[in-house]
Amino acid sequence: MRKLWLNKVQAQASGKPCLIPYQVEIDGEWVWDGRWTKLAPTADILLPYTRCKEIGCPVQNRESPDAYVYNAAEKSQFRYVPFWARFSEDIDHSKITDEEGRILGFRRGDGVRNLKNMS
């Protein structure tokens, strides 16, 4: 799904939020943090294309990404990776990692869950 990766100009033009990750030192330990260019999407977790498929919530035809995450390790100009928003009830929990389980435990999407289920 690399054809959906964007360069900086394309990512800005998409109008989607972009996460620029970085590490910060907290109490002598390096942890990941990041800065969103716009308001972060409301969902329980953001996942890349392949991971959505692996845990039972594949990306649908014509479903556009909800956000992009900057990947500094990418050598080409296309460093913005598409991510899709998913809610806990859409995911097969038997296939998730411990880290994904921890993130899903925050249930960040609770504020929109009732609206999502009504549509």
Secondary structure as UniProt FT lines:
FT   HELIX           2..4
FT   HELIX           8..14
FT   STRAND          18..26
FT   TURN            27..28
FT   STRAND          29..36
FT   STRAND          45..47
FT   HELIX           49..54
FT   TURN            55..56
FT   TURN            61..62
FT   STRAND          67..70
FT   TURN            72..73
FT   STRAND          80..86
FT   HELIX           88..90
FT   HELIX           93..95
FT   HELIX           98..105
FT   TURN            108..109
FT   HELIX           110..118
//
